[in-house]
Amino acid sequence: MTIRRALLSVYDKTGIAAFARELHGLGVELLASGGTARALAEERIPVTPLEELTGFGELLGHRVVTLHPAVHAGILARRDVPADLAELEAHGIAPIDLVCVNLYPFERTVGRLDVSWDEVIEQIDIGGPALLRAAAKNHADVVALCRPEDYGPLLDEFRARAEVSPETRRELAGRAFRTTTAYDAAVAGWFGREDAFPETYVPVFDRFAELSYGENPHQRAAYYVQRGARTHLLARVEQLQGKPLSFNNLGDLSAARLLALELEGPAAVIVKHASPCGVGVADTIDEAFAKALAADPVSAYGGVVVLNRPVGAALGKVLAKHFVEVLFAPGYADAALTELSAKDATRVLADAERRSFVTSERDLRRVLGGVLVQDRDADGDPLDAMDVVCGDPDTAAWDDLLFAWSVVKHVVSNAIVIARGGQTLGIGGGQTSRVDAVRIAVEKAGALGHSLEGAVLASDAFFPFADGPGIALEAGVSAIIQPGGSKRDGEVLDAVREAGATMVVTGRRHFRH
């Protein structure tokens, strides 16, 4: 199909004058609504104001501009249906071959803190979505344009072929429908913002990056960002070197960043397969990484490392000696980057603005034919809600207990973390039996040469029996923190008390599946 007549009605006027001028030069008659018509007239581009076509100016304070049969009939008429063309002729309506529309900035408006209810309501676009939907529906005969990025490619095709291909029209129609769908979802979401779990859940995600493959090479994949989220995993993150990030890299990076948020002071987190394998906190970031690496150097091989302090020259030299898939930090000294450049496959990421990573969004998990939605388990557990049921932990013990408790909520359940001195010593996760998770944590610590004398243990859920705590206590663990709530809590408490150890009950479980 060719383009003889175009309707332009845009809120964002980026590039519209240049686009209109090119269309005019190609012999296209231009129609435009109020603000767009004025903008084109100021640029001395020949244009017919829409009111000359409809016989009506803007009504109801700009609420009614394009909603008129002379407009929509010209868009929706099927060029291969004689009856449609006869009706157009009977009413003196000429076909419209291209519709260029972008919508009121509803999401930007509701994102402001000082916006009033009435202002939001006036940012709900009615005519724009109607025009786009009409053009997209009749894409067999009409081009639907909804973003400035498409102006250039469309002009290139039209100049080269004097027509627009069916494939291009279908692609643009799909984009128009996705645009109006996302717009309506934003409006619906705003109206239902106080309903935690609305009857119909309509989040919108925009593709941020295409990925080489998914968890495995035979799976296709992409990274999408939720529309309206305050931030996202790669927001304001700059990749300084290395291969493109993979599907698995992004999953591990998210897990590591979320855990790092829980830790105070200089902290290092190493994650493999979405679960931490080494975590350290210390007075300096160099010491923190040394602790995290020493916790389990075997598992750390090829891991994702997240640091919450800038990397200096000395630490850069240390990191360059190890196989790291992804390294994330708030910044890097030039000398550190020089050292890291020797490992050019390592993906080095910098948080460009060193901002806090906001985690207040919902958790979504796909299940067969649906999705599970829940609040993110991001809130810290208040210290005053914890109950010391036996023993008398000193300040150092409390620090270790809270450190282990922060880490264990990020380990796949059933999860056990053993720690001491701001360092994980043994982690057992992803087990169907809690006693097996304890056994793995103890055995890994022993295999790596970590003494467990005076260490603490955190369990993400209650102990159903006293056997798990018994294994840890026998290995030297002196304090346990766990949610409690088992029918056999008394047996567990007796075992801990008999060993002369400490136990803290938090009252809150932290399963992660």
C-alpha positions as CSV (number, residue, x, y, z in Angstrom):
1,M,0.0,0.0,0.0
2,T,1.1,3.6,-0.6
3,I,0.5,6.6,1.6
4,R,-1.5,9.5,0.3
5,R,-2.9,11.0,3.4
6,A,-1.6,11.0,7.0
7,L,-3.0,12.1,10.3
8,L,-0.5,13.3,13.0
9,S,-1.5,13.8,16.6
10,V,1.3,13.5,19.0
11,Y,2.0,14.6,22.6
12,D,5.8,14.0,22.3
13,K,6.7,16.1,19.3
14,T,10.3,14.8,19.1
15,G,11.1,14.5,15.4
16,I,7.6,15.2,14.2
17,A,8.5,18.3,12.2
18,A,11.2,16.5,10.3
19,F,9.0,13.5,9.7
20,A,6.1,15.6,8.5
21,R,8.4,17.6,6.2
22,E,9.6,14.4,4.6
23,L,6.1,13.1,4.2
24,H,5.1,16.3,2.5
25,G,8.0,16.1,0.2
26,L,6.9,12.7,-0.8
27,G,3.5,14.0,-1.8
28,V,1.6,13.0,1.3
29,E,-1.3,15.3,2.4
30,L,-1.0,16.1,6.1
31,L,-3.8,16.3,8.7
32,A,-3.0,17.2,12.3
33,S,-4.8,17.9,15.6
34,G,-4.6,21.2,17.5
35,G,-1.2,21.2,19.1
36,T,0.5,19.2,16.4
37,A,-1.0,21.3,13.7
38,R,0.3,24.5,15.4
39,A,3.8,23.0,15.7
40,L,3.9,22.1,12.1
41,A,2.5,25.5,11.0
42,E,5.3,27.2,13.0
43,E,7.8,25.2,10.9
44,R,6.0,26.3,7.7
45,I,5.0,22.8,6.9
46,P,1.7,22.7,4.9
47,V,-1.0,21.0,7.1
48,T,-4.7,20.8,7.4
49,P,-6.0,21.3,10.9
50,L,-8.3,18.5,11.9
51,E,-11.1,20.9,12.7
52,E,-11.4,21.8,9.0
53,L,-12.1,18.1,8.4
54,T,-14.6,17.5,11.2
55,G,-16.2,20.9,11.4
56,F,-15.6,20.9,15.1
57,G,-12.8,22.5,17.2
58,E,-11.6,21.0,20.4
59,L,-14.4,20.3,22.8
60,L,-14.7,19.9,26.6
61,G,-11.3,21.3,27.4
62,H,-9.5,19.1,24.8
63,R,-11.3,15.9,25.9
64,V,-12.9,15.5,22.4
65,V,-10.6,16.2,19.4
66,T,-10.3,13.3,17.1
67,L,-13.4,11.2,18.0
68,H,-15.4,11.9,14.8
69,P,-16.7,9.7,11.9
70,A,-14.8,11.8,9.4
71,V,-11.6,10.6,11.2
72,H,-12.4,7.1,12.2
73,A,-14.3,6.1,9.1
74,G,-11.3,7.3,7.0
75,I,-9.0,5.1,9.0
76,L,-11.2,2.0,9.3
77,A,-12.6,1.8,5.8
78,R,-11.5,-1.4,4.0
79,R,-10.1,-0.5,0.7
80,D,-11.1,-3.9,-0.8
81,V,-14.7,-3.7,0.3
82,P,-16.8,-1.7,-2.3
83,A,-19.5,-0.9,0.3
84,D,-17.0,0.7,2.6
85,L,-15.7,2.9,-0.2
86,A,-19.2,3.8,-1.3
87,E,-20.1,5.0,2.2
88,L,-16.9,7.1,2.4
89,E,-17.9,8.7,-0.9
90,A,-21.5,9.2,0.1
91,H,-20.3,11.2,3.2
92,G,-17.5,13.0,1.5
93,I,-14.8,11.3,3.6
94,A,-11.3,10.6,2.2
95,P,-9.3,7.6,3.4
96,I,-6.4,8.1,5.9
97,D,-3.4,5.9,5.1
98,L,-1.1,6.7,8.0
99,V,-1.9,7.5,11.7
100,C,1.0,8.8,13.8
101,V,0.1,9.1,17.5
102,N,1.8,9.0,20.9
103,L,0.0,9.2,24.1
104,Y,-0.3,11.4,27.1
105,P,2.5,10.7,29.7
106,F,0.3,9.0,32.2
107,E,3.0,7.0,33.9
108,R,5.3,10.0,34.2
109,T,2.5,12.0,35.7
110,V,1.5,9.4,38.4
111,G,5.2,9.0,39.2
112,R,5.3,12.5,40.7
113,L,4.9,12.9,44.4
114,D,2.8,16.1,44.2
115,V,0.3,15.1,41.5
116,S,-3.4,15.6,42.2
117,W,-6.3,13.2,41.5
118,D,-7.8,15.6,38.9
119,E,-4.4,16.0,37.1
120,V,-4.0,12.3,36.8
121,I,-7.5,11.9,35.4
122,E,-6.8,14.4,32.7
123,Q,-3.7,12.4,31.7
124,I,-5.9,9.4,30.7
125,D,-5.7,9.5,26.9
126,I,-9.0,8.6,25.2
127,G,-8.6,9.7,21.6
128,G,-5.0,8.6,21.1
129,P,-5.5,4.9,21.9
130,A,-8.7,4.9,19.8
131,L,-6.8,6.2,16.8
132,L,-3.9,3.7,17.3
133,R,-6.3,0.8,17.7
134,A,-8.3,1.8,14.6
135,A,-5.2,2.1,12.5
136,A,-3.7,-1.2,13.8
137,K,-6.9,-3.0,13.3
138,N,-7.0,-1.9,9.7
139,H,-3.3,-2.4,9.1
140,A,-4.1,-4.1,5.8
141,D,-4.6,-0.6,4.5
142,V,-3.2,1.8,7.2
143,V,0.2,2.4,8.8
144,A,0.1,2.8,12.6
145,L,3.0,4.7,14.2
146,C,3.3,5.2,17.9
147,R,7.0,6.1,18.6
148,P,9.5,8.5,17.1
149,E,12.1,5.8,16.6
150,D,10.0,4.3,13.8
151,Y,9.8,7.5,11.7
152,G,13.2,7.1,10.0
153,P,12.9,3.4,9.1
154,L,9.4,4.0,7.7
155,L,10.5,6.9,5.6
156,D,13.4,4.9,4.3
157,E,11.1,2.1,3.2
158,F,8.5,4.5,1.7
159,R,11.2,6.4,-0.3
160,A,12.7,3.2,-1.6
161,R,9.5,1.4,-2.6
162,A,6.8,4.1,-2.8
163,E,4.8,1.8,-0.5
164,V,4.9,0.1,2.9
165,S,5.1,-3.7,3.0
166,P,2.5,-5.9,4.7
167,E,5.3,-7.2,7.0
168,T,6.1,-3.6,8.2
169,R,2.4,-2.8,8.7
170,R,1.9,-5.9,10.8
171,E,4.9,-5.2,12.9
172,L,3.8,-1.6,13.5
173,A,0.3,-2.7,14.2
174,G,1.5,-5.2,16.9
175,R,3.6,-2.4,18.5
176,A,0.6,-0.1,18.5
177,F,-1.6,-2.7,20.3
178,R,1.2,-3.4,22.8
179,T,1.5,0.3,23.4
180,T,-2.3,0.8,24.1
181,T,-2.3,-2.4,26.2
182,A,0.5,-1.2,28.4
183,Y,-1.1,2.2,28.7
184,D,-4.4,0.8,29.8
185,A,-2.5,-1.5,32.2
186,A,-0.8,1.5,33.8
187,V,-4.2,3.2,34.2
188,A,-5.8,0.1,35.7
189,G,-2.7,-0.4,38.0
190,W,-3.0,3.2,39.3
191,F,-6.7,2.8,40.1
192,G,-6.0,-0.5,41.9
193,R,-2.7,0.6,43.6
194,E,-4.2,0.2,47.1
195,D,-5.3,-3.4,46.3
196,A,-2.4,-5.7,47.1
197,F,-3.8,-8.5,45.1
198,P,-6.3,-7.2,42.6
199,E,-8.9,-9.4,40.8
200,T,-6.9,-8.9,37.5
201,Y,-3.2,-8.4,37.8
202,V,-1.8,-6.5,34.8
203,P,2.0,-5.8,35.2
204,V,3.8,-4.7,32.0
205,F,7.4,-5.6,31.2
206,D,9.5,-4.0,28.5
207,R,12.4,-5.9,26.9
208,F,15.7,-4.5,28.1
209,A,18.1,-6.9,26.6
210,E,18.1,-9.9,24.3
211,L,20.2,-12.7,25.8
212,S,22.3,-15.3,23.9
213,Y,20.2,-18.1,25.5
214,G,18.4,-19.1,28.7
215,E,19.5,-21.4,31.5
216,N,20.7,-23.8,28.8
217,P,21.8,-23.2,25.2
218,H,18.7,-24.7,23.7
219,Q,16.4,-22.2,25.5
220,R,15.8,-18.7,24.1
221,A,15.8,-15.8,26.6
222,A,15.5,-12.1,27.1
223,Y,15.6,-9.7,30.1
224,Y,12.5,-7.6,30.7
225,V,12.1,-4.7,33.0
226,Q,8.8,-4.0,34.8
227,R,7.1,-0.8,33.6
228,G,6.8,1.7,36.5
229,A,9.3,0.0,38.8
230,R,11.4,2.4,40.8
231,T,14.6,0.7,39.6
232,H,15.8,-2.6,38.2
233,L,18.7,-5.0,38.3
234,L,20.8,-3.1,35.6
235,A,19.5,0.4,36.2
236,R,22.4,2.9,36.0
237,V,24.8,0.0,35.9
238,E,27.7,0.4,33.5
239,Q,29.5,-2.7,32.1
240,L,33.2,-1.8,31.9
241,Q,34.5,-5.0,30.3
242,G,33.7,-8.6,29.5
243,K,31.2,-10.7,27.5
244,P,27.5,-9.9,27.4
245,L,25.6,-10.8,30.5
246,S,23.9,-14.2,30.3
247,F,20.5,-15.4,31.7
248,N,22.3,-17.2,34.6
249,N,24.6,-14.2,35.3
250,L,21.5,-12.0,35.8
251,G,19.9,-14.5,38.1
252,D,23.0,-14.8,40.3
253,L,23.6,-11.0,40.2
254,S,20.1,-10.4,41.5
255,A,20.6,-12.9,44.3
256,A,23.9,-11.4,45.3
257,R,22.7,-7.8,45.2
258,L,19.7,-8.6,47.3
259,L,21.8,-10.3,50.0
260,A,24.4,-7.5,50.0
261,L,21.5,-5.1,50.9
262,E,21.0,-7.0,54.1
263,L,24.6,-6.5,55.3
264,E,26.1,-3.5,57.1
265,G,29.6,-2.2,56.6
266,P,32.0,-3.4,54.0
267,A,30.6,-6.7,52.6
268,A,31.4,-9.2,49.9
269,V,28.9,-11.8,48.6
270,I,29.8,-14.7,46.2
271,V,26.9,-16.5,44.6
272,K,26.7,-19.7,42.5
273,H,23.5,-21.0,40.9
274,A,21.4,-18.3,42.7
275,S,22.6,-19.3,46.2
276,P,25.4,-17.8,48.3
277,C,28.5,-19.9,48.7
278,G,30.6,-17.3,50.6
279,V,29.8,-14.1,52.5
280,G,32.1,-11.9,54.5
281,V,31.8,-8.6,56.4
282,A,34.8,-6.8,57.8
283,D,36.4,-3.4,58.5
284,T,37.6,-3.1,54.9
285,I,36.3,-4.4,51.6
286,D,39.6,-6.2,51.0
287,E,39.1,-8.1,54.2
288,A,35.5,-8.8,53.5
289,F,36.3,-10.4,50.1
290,A,39.1,-12.4,51.6
291,K,36.6,-13.9,54.1
292,A,34.0,-14.6,51.5
293,L,36.5,-16.3,49.2
294,A,38.0,-18.4,52.1
295,A,34.6,-19.5,53.2
296,D,34.4,-21.9,50.2
297,P,37.0,-21.2,47.5
298,V,36.0,-24.3,45.5
299,S,32.4,-23.2,45.1
300,A,33.5,-19.6,44.5
301,Y,35.2,-20.6,41.2
302,G,33.2,-19.0,38.4
303,G,30.9,-17.2,40.8
304,V,29.3,-13.8,40.8
305,V,30.9,-11.4,43.2
306,V,29.1,-8.4,44.6
307,L,31.0,-5.8,46.7
308,N,29.4,-2.8,48.4
309,R,32.5,-0.7,48.5
310,P,34.8,0.5,45.6
311,V,37.6,-1.7,44.5
312,G,41.1,-0.4,45.0
313,A,44.4,-1.4,43.3
314,A,45.3,-4.2,45.8
315,L,41.9,-5.8,45.7
316,G,41.8,-5.5,41.9
317,K,45.1,-7.5,41.8
318,V,43.6,-10.2,44.1
319,L,40.4,-10.5,42.1
320,A,42.3,-10.8,38.8
321,K,43.9,-14.0,40.1
322,H,40.5,-15.8,40.3
323,F,37.9,-16.9,37.8
324,V,35.0,-14.6,38.4
325,E,32.0,-14.6,36.0
326,V,30.6,-11.2,37.1
327,L,32.1,-8.6,39.4
328,F,29.9,-5.8,40.7
329,A,31.0,-2.9,42.8
330,P,30.2,0.8,43.3
331,G,33.4,1.8,41.5
332,Y,37.0,0.9,40.6
333,A,40.4,2.5,40.9
334,D,42.1,2.9,37.5
335,A,44.8,0.5,38.7
336,A,42.2,-2.1,39.7
337,L,40.7,-1.9,36.2
338,T,44.2,-2.4,34.7
339,E,44.6,-5.5,36.8
340,L,41.2,-6.8,35.9
341,S,41.7,-6.2,32.2
342,A,44.0,-9.2,32.2
343,K,40.8,-11.3,32.6
344,D,38.9,-9.8,29.7
345,A,36.1,-12.4,29.9
346,T,35.1,-11.3,33.4
347,R,32.1,-9.1,33.2
348,V,33.0,-6.0,35.3
349,L,30.0,-3.9,36.3
350,A,29.9,-0.5,38.1
351,D,26.9,1.0,39.8
352,A,27.2,4.4,38.1
353,E,25.3,6.4,40.8
354,R,26.0,4.1,43.8
355,R,22.3,4.1,44.6
356,S,20.5,1.9,47.0
357,F,18.8,-1.1,45.2
358,V,15.0,-0.7,45.9
359,T,13.3,-4.1,46.6
360,S,9.7,-3.2,47.4
361,E,8.1,-4.8,44.3
362,R,6.1,-8.1,44.3
363,D,7.7,-11.5,43.7
364,L,6.4,-13.3,40.7
365,R,6.9,-17.0,40.0
366,R,5.6,-18.9,37.0
367,V,3.7,-22.1,37.6
368,L,1.8,-24.2,35.1
369,G,-0.7,-21.9,33.4
370,G,-0.4,-19.1,35.9
371,V,1.8,-17.1,38.2
372,L,2.2,-16.9,42.0
373,V,2.4,-13.4,43.4
374,Q,3.7,-12.5,46.8
375,D,5.3,-9.7,48.8
376,R,9.1,-9.8,48.5
377,D,10.7,-11.1,51.7
378,A,12.7,-7.9,52.1
379,D,11.8,-6.6,55.5
380,G,14.4,-7.0,58.2
381,D,13.4,-8.9,61.4
382,P,13.2,-6.6,64.4
383,L,15.6,-7.4,67.2
384,D,13.0,-6.8,69.8
385,A,10.8,-9.5,68.3
386,M,13.5,-12.1,68.9
387,D,13.4,-14.3,72.0
388,V,16.6,-15.6,73.7
389,V,15.2,-18.9,75.0
390,C,18.4,-20.2,76.5
391,G,21.9,-18.9,77.0
392,D,23.2,-15.3,77.2
393,P,24.7,-14.2,73.9
394,D,27.3,-11.4,74.2
395,T,27.7,-8.6,71.6
396,A,30.0,-10.7,69.4
397,A,27.6,-13.6,69.4
398,W,24.7,-11.4,68.6
399,D,26.6,-9.9,65.6
400,D,27.3,-13.4,64.3
401,L,23.7,-14.6,64.9
402,L,22.3,-11.7,63.0
403,F,24.8,-12.0,60.2
404,A,24.0,-15.7,59.7
405,W,20.3,-14.9,59.9
406,S,20.6,-12.3,57.2
407,V,22.4,-14.8,54.9
408,V,20.2,-17.9,55.5
409,K,17.1,-16.2,54.1
410,H,18.9,-16.0,50.7
411,V,19.9,-19.7,50.6
412,V,17.6,-22.1,48.9
413,S,15.5,-24.1,51.4
414,N,16.0,-26.2,53.4
415,A,18.8,-23.8,54.4
416,I,21.5,-23.9,57.0
417,V,24.3,-21.3,57.5
418,I,27.1,-21.7,59.9
419,A,29.2,-18.5,60.6
420,R,31.7,-16.9,62.9
421,G,33.4,-13.5,62.9
422,G,31.5,-12.1,60.0
423,Q,32.3,-15.0,57.7
424,T,30.2,-18.0,56.5
425,L,32.0,-21.2,57.3
426,G,29.5,-23.8,56.0
427,I,26.3,-23.5,53.9
428,G,23.9,-26.3,53.3
429,G,21.0,-25.5,51.1
430,G,18.4,-26.9,48.7
431,Q,17.9,-30.1,50.7
432,T,14.6,-32.0,51.2
433,S,15.7,-32.8,54.7
434,R,16.8,-30.2,57.3
435,V,19.1,-32.6,59.0
436,D,20.8,-33.2,55.7
437,A,21.3,-29.5,55.2
438,V,23.0,-29.3,58.7
439,R,25.2,-32.3,57.9
440,I,26.3,-30.7,54.6
441,A,27.1,-27.4,56.2
442,V,29.1,-29.1,58.9
443,E,30.9,-31.4,56.6
444,K,31.8,-28.6,54.1
445,A,33.2,-26.5,56.9
446,G,35.3,-29.4,58.1
447,A,36.5,-30.3,54.6
448,L,37.6,-26.6,54.1
449,G,39.5,-26.6,57.4
450,H,37.1,-24.4,59.3
451,S,36.9,-25.0,63.0
452,L,33.3,-24.6,64.2
453,E,34.2,-24.0,67.8
454,G,32.2,-20.9,69.0
455,A,30.4,-20.7,65.6
456,V,26.7,-19.9,65.2
457,L,24.1,-21.6,63.1
458,A,21.0,-20.1,61.4
459,S,18.1,-22.2,60.1
460,D,15.6,-20.7,57.7
461,A,12.7,-22.7,59.3
462,F,12.1,-24.6,62.5
463,F,13.9,-27.9,63.4
464,P,11.3,-30.7,63.3
465,F,13.6,-32.8,65.5
466,A,16.6,-32.3,67.7
467,D,18.9,-34.4,65.4
468,G,20.0,-31.4,63.3
469,P,21.0,-29.2,66.2
470,G,22.7,-32.2,67.8
471,I,25.0,-32.6,64.8
472,A,25.9,-28.9,64.9
473,L,26.4,-28.7,68.6
474,E,28.6,-31.8,68.6
475,A,30.8,-30.1,65.9
476,G,31.3,-27.0,68.1
477,V,28.5,-24.7,67.3
478,S,27.7,-22.6,70.4
479,A,24.6,-20.6,69.3
480,I,21.6,-21.3,67.1
481,I,19.0,-18.9,65.6
482,Q,15.8,-20.2,64.1
483,P,12.1,-19.3,63.8
484,G,10.7,-21.9,66.2
485,G,7.2,-23.2,65.9
486,S,7.8,-27.0,65.7
487,K,5.7,-29.4,67.8
488,R,9.1,-30.6,69.2
489,D,10.5,-27.2,70.1
490,G,10.8,-28.4,73.6
491,E,13.1,-31.3,72.6
492,V,15.2,-28.9,70.5
493,L,15.5,-26.5,73.4
494,D,16.5,-29.3,75.8
495,A,19.3,-30.4,73.4
496,V,20.6,-26.9,73.1
497,R,20.4,-26.2,76.8
498,E,22.0,-29.5,77.7
499,A,25.0,-28.6,75.5
500,G,25.3,-25.3,77.3
501,A,24.6,-23.4,74.1
502,T,22.5,-20.4,73.2
503,M,19.3,-20.4,71.2
504,V,17.4,-17.4,69.7
505,V,13.9,-17.8,68.3
506,T,12.8,-15.2,65.8
507,G,9.2,-16.2,65.2
508,R,9.6,-15.6,61.5
509,R,10.4,-18.2,58.8
510,H,12.4,-17.4,55.6
511,F,11.7,-20.2,53.1
512,R,13.2,-19.7,49.6
513,H,12.2,-22.1,46.9
